[in-house]
C-alpha cells in the first residue's frame, strides 16, 4: 500500500515569527472591554486578531495578577 502523504519541500510553509504583546497593550484591551467595547472593535483598533484579543481577555486574571505583583 502506498503512503497517503508524501513529503515535499516545495510546499512547506514558513512559520510566522511570534511577537510579544506588552503588558500595557494587554491592560488597554482589558480596560476597553470592561468599558463596553466589543472584542471585534478592540481587535480592529489594536491591530490584533479576534482570537488573540479573546485570549488576552480569557487570561485577564493572570495579567492583572502580574501587574499587582
C-alpha positions, 0 to 999 in steps of 0.5 A, spaced: 500 500 500 502 506 498 503 512 503 497 517 503 502 523 504 508 524 501 513 529 503 515 535 499 519 541 500 516 545 495 510 546 499 512 547 506 510 553 509 514 558 513 512 559 520 510 566 522 515 569 527 511 570 534 511 577 537 510 579 544 504 583 546 506 588 552 503 588 558 500 595 557 497 593 550 494 587 554 491 592 560 488 597 554 484 591 551 482 589 558 480 596 560 476 597 553 472 591 554 470 592 561 468 599 558 463 596 553 467 595 547 466 589 543 472 584 542 471 585 534 472 593 535 478 592 540 481 587 535 480 592 529 483 598 533 489 594 536 491 591 530 490 584 533 486 578 531 479 576 534 482 570 537 488 573 540 484 579 543 479 573 546 485 570 549 488 576 552 481 577 555 480 569 557 487 570 561 485 577 564 486 574 571 493 572 570 495 579 567 492 583 572 495 578 577 502 580 574 501 587 574 499 587 582 505 583 583 
